[in-house]
């Protein structure tokens, strides 16, 4: 039903005053709510209506936006402010635009053509008529001024003309408001960008940087949680930063271990992560629906009272991704404008992350180089007693051959032999002959630390992982990445850590104590022991599966008593080194002393030989070395060992049996204790008992 004005009468003085008042209000009032409150109040003095709705159009007239909706009576309808643009086609707005003049329509006519229109809510509240006044500025229609009422309005020609004038003024007011809001939005965005840029330039520490960024964004987009989650290559996910707003408005980090006790948390995070890499808002009903479909959202709703969430992807590259996540305990906390603002900050936040990763990588490499330098200095200062294997005896050649064979590969090696036979030297030779020679050889003696500290040494720990963990610590496996790790005395490793070492061998990955991030490692493992691991496995002291993983390529180093031909070159090597180190004159070696040394059993092997020579260099004053009674002690300690000849020799089993029997005889049959055969043979008492049982040795001398 269109209103047909038949003439264009002049406006009354009252109408002119109204227009002048509105014009002045539009020119002087910058606050949107105050301005449209004035417009609404003045309009109701002339035109009785129950609801005012203002719809704006884009320049092409394809998109509309609900700019204002206000219910002025007891109509039980929701109030709503600015909404996001939507298409005009297929909506009641399309119907209204067909008539370019001021006209009144019965709402039921609209519902007949657009049954899903929200106008049905008005009809339910008894509002049946709507008057449409096109809003124009500069001859271009920019929107619609809609006045809805319960009764059919009675407009005269003067009323129509006045409404046209008012709609033009409202059009100017709306255009100004939109312009002011756009300026304010740009200023707000510029303010945040400047604050974020300032943080990027001045802060290099991760936690402090994101605390500043979170605080600055919170000034214009209030929220309770700020998080950045990343998915690394291979699918491993981690929370890079998680901050919670405190009562005083500051942001503090959340406990990274708070989800450790939640069953299937990794699965929950994996199924929800795909939502994080799409820009989106989830509030009210949408978030409630999300919580029904995704366990992670249901968990944070129950535990933290979260009602709204906003996600903004920072980057998505193949299987790698990162996302910014903001959440609030308030319903409808975020708007499309907020999402647009955050998406505008994505390039800067992405740059911040890239710079942060670069700084952390530089710091990590610097720290690793420093640690490797420290290790290498330790290597120089505490290097094994010789730089290469000395000697060319037939007993030593098989071990040297196997070292040369396996060194160029990444195969795990198990070096066995008595104490002092040069197991660490073999590990160094394997490393130096391998492609990993340019990286560090990291050593750990599994018997040198308490059981509770070995895990931290091997795998590292996070800050606060246990009492006394005041800083994050990098473990030996992480330090040896790309290089070699030498685990000496592997037989002393506690059973619970054997399982974790097995995981590193099988999966090439581990986790720091107190951490959830899986760390990949490319490390070659060389293990050594003076125990007989087969017996340890049989006794239940060593895991069989770990033994078979370590024993891929065994190398057995011979005892010094098995290579008497090498004693003379070893003596000359040590004497040259020791005299130079102590600034002592070179002294001769008597033939009888050399023979005594070749016939001695050397239970301490090469290490014992070096110590004997060192003592001789210190105490000798004449032209020959004095061995402080070594010859007599050696003769009393063990029978002469004949040099190899072409006659029959005993098997290793028989030699071992005789050696154990000799030790038992010397200790009066005692196996354990400070004066037992196990101490003399430098092996574990239970291991000795297992070997005795295997060799059929019974205690026939003395009582233990």
Buried (B, 14 or more C-beta within 10 A) or exposed (E): EEBEBEEEEEBEEEBEEBBEEBBEBBEEBEEBEEBBBBBBEBBBEBBBBBBBBBBBBEEEBEBBBBBBBBBBBEBEBEEEEBBEBEEBEEBBBBBBBEEEEBBBBBBEEBBEEBEEBBBBEBBEBEBBBBBBBBBBBEEEBBBBBBBBBBEEBEBEBBBBBBBBBBBBBBBBBBBBBBEEEEEEBEEBBEEBBEBBEEBBEEBEEBEEBBBBBBBBBBEBBBBBBBBBBBBBEEEBBBBBBBBBBEEEEEBEEBEBEEBEEBEEBEEBBBBBBEBBBEBBBBBEEEBBEBBEEBBBBBBBBEEBEBBBBBBBBBBEEEEBBBBBBBBBBBEEBBBEBBBEBBBBBBEBBBBBBEBBEEBEEEEEEEEBEEBBEEBEEEBEEEEBBBEEBBBEBEBBEEBBEBBEEBBEBEBBBBBBBBBBBBBBBBBBBBBBBBEBEEBBBBBBBBEEBEEEEBBBBBBBBBEBBEEEBEEBBBBBBBBBBBBBBBBBBBBBBBEEBBEBBBEBBEEEBBBBBBBBEBBBBEBBBBBBBBBBBBBBBBEEBBBEEBBEBBBBBEBBBBBBBBBBBBBBEBBEBBBEBBBEEEEEEEBEBEEEBEBBBBBBBBBBBBBBBBBBBBBBBEEBEEEEBBBEEBBEBBEEEBEEBEEBEEEEEEEEEEBBBEBBBBBBEBBBBBBBEEEBBBBBBEBBBBBBBBBBEBBEBEBEEEEB
